[in-house]
């Protein structure tokens, strides 16, 4: 498997767009991004994938957070491995039918550090998209690397991303951090579908009252600042954190989770389909 990852690293040094292969038909690509790490971006990405799959859609996740790949563990794929047939990677599949391609699925040990330089990481991303048998997917969600550096730039330049969901947390300077993610997407001419604020509050287990440990939510204010939609506030939930640790998120995620974010993805993709159909006529 190491040969599959390292054999084509030189091909990804430029910003040329990645192409789909004969074993892949992906209809829509949506990114989930954050201006910095530690805000729960991967959790939001995994949750959106679960909700889309529950609706009957064919869903995959490309875990582009190469140095911090947490998607496999939260979706019950810890210890699993992607396979390769004739130099074509085959994603691992969750019990709910979500296809996943991640660096942790090709490492000998999931705790092995990934100390690759940028061009090698870009080469891995190319292989995860171009040289992977995804089959037919309605949605490929891309768990983007945090921040606005070289690897997120490669993803924006190389994948046909139709829109991004931005994830933030309520700590100080959040508007600045969200602004970095928003402005990077704008520079790449990628629409921002809206903003999710994670870890916004805690629900009292005794009375059900919401407690705001970081003060009042900044979601509406920050969304207004950048002219984007507010897609929901998420709590600090020990039960969901445990589900991610145990790989049971598909089973334990509440039904109807982040409905505004799911609707934003679906409506954007339906609109793009309608435009494409009209152009074809």
Secondary structure, 3 states (H helix, E strand, C coil): CHHHHHCCHHHHCCCCCCCCCCCEEECCEEEEECCCCCCCHHHHHHHHHHHHHHCCCCEEEEECCHHHCCHHHHCCCCCCCCEEECCEEECEECCCCCEEECHHHCCCCCCCCCCCCHHHHHHHHHHHHHCECCEEECEEEEECCCCCCHHHHHHHHHCCCCEEEEEEECCCCHHHHHHHHHHHHHHCCCCEEEEEEEEEEEECCCCCCEECCCCCCCHHHHHHHHCCCEEEEEECCHHHHHHHHHCCHHHHCCCCCCHHHHHHHHHHHHHHHHHHHHHHC
